[in-house]
Amino acid sequence: MITIRLSELSLKFIILNLKKIFLIIILFMFFLIKPSAISQTKPLYVYFYSSETNINNYKSLKMEFDKYLSKYGEYEFQPFERREDFEEYIKNKNNCLILLSSWHYSNIFKNYSLKPILVGVQNNKCTQKRILVGNEKSGSIETAMKGPIASSSNEEYSRDMLKLMFPQQEMADKVRILSVPKDIDALMSVSFNMAKAGLSTENMLNNLKSIDPILSKKIKTLAEGKDTFLTIVAMPEKFTENLEKIISVIKNLPNDSLGLNIIKSLNLDSWKPLESSDKITLEEYNRR
């Protein structure tokens, strides 16, 4: 009887210890799994790359955009300086928004399965026209083709625009491009004889006429491109997140003090939805 009693006590002791061990394992697994579960809640990214304008400080732009976005949810802004990095990073991404130039969008939307949602607005217009300017006295297309040509856009975009303006398209691939920070600097470069010609926009030339009429008289328009849309907000076709919410956040930029600084740094005043006809025009841009 004593032996049986001792066996029962030993069994109970073993069971009690097993329960403790099991509880320790459960607690260990809980703390092990919990951090990884939290890390699976990823922010929705807004990716940005502009082929048309130079951004002075990407770090500052990211900090301001992130501060603005954080007020509305798990969103994060990621700008890119290089086109190659940008395109590699957005490949196969589904839940994100993409801000890029209309020229860039029309080049990649098929391969990246993108859909346009919003277009930027500046001076109550959602389009702009690239122009080639030269010296009022000596400027000509022939002179411009000898270069250098001042431009704030990246080299590929600049040469593409010049092909629309040069009578000899092959010269657009040969002419030297002088990189400048802003569209206004391309105009100033011509005014101060630092470049034979400048690639800028019609809007910027009109601004220069208002700011400095005397300086603007030193330059003249040599050629014009065609109207193109301003910055595009696009999304992948397989986007599954709350689109309405993030779009409202982007559209609200000009109505927020911090957001206003951000949208101005993108050379925009506001956003508007793209009409069906606009989408067709945008996607057919490179069929020339």
C-alpha positions, 0 to 999 in steps of 0.5 A: 500500500505504501509503495502504491501511495508513493507511486501516485505521489511520484506521478502527480509530481511528474505531471505537475512538473510537465505542466510547468514545463509546458507553460514555460514553452507556451510563454516562450513561444508567445514572446517569440512569435509576438514581435514577428507578428507585429512586424508583419504590419507593414506601412503603405509606401508612397514612392516618388521619382521625378524625371522632370525636376531636381529635388534640392534635399531628398532627406528633408522631403522624406522627413516632411512627407513622413511627418504629414502622412503619420497623422493619418495612418501607417504610411511612409514616403520613399523618394528616389534619386535614380530612375534605375533604383526606383524602377527596380524597387517598385517592381512586383509591388502591389500595395503602394502609391507611385508619384512620377512624371507623366512622361515616365508613366507613359514609358513604364505603365504597361510593364509595371501594370499601373493605373493613373489616379490623380494628376497635379495642377499648377496655375489651374492647369494639369498640363505644361509645355516644354520650350527651348529658349535661346539668346534674343539676338543670336539664338537659333535652333542651329546654335542650340544644336551645338550646345550646351543646353541647360536643363533641370530634368534628367538627361534621358527626359531632356533628350527625349524632349529635344527630339520633338524640337530639333529638325535633326533628331539625332542631334538630340543624342549628341548635344551636351546637356548642362544640368541646373537645379531648377527650370528658372535656372535654365532660363537664367543660364541663357540670359547670362550666356552660360548656355547656348539654349535652355530647356524649360517650361512655358509656365516658368517663362511667364513667371520670369516675365512677371518677376524680371521683365528686363531679363526675360527680354534677353531670351526668346522661344526657339521651339515648343514641345507638346502639352504634357500632363504634370506629375501623376499619382498611380497605383498597381492594378492589384492594389488591395488596400483602402485606396479611398483613404490614402487618396484623400490624404494625398489630395489634402496636401494643399489644405494642410500647413505642412502638406502645402510646403510639400506640394509646393516643393513638387511645383504643384498647387493641388491634385485632380482626378484624371478623366477617361479621355486624359488617361487615353492621352496619357497612355498614348503619349509615346506613340509617335 
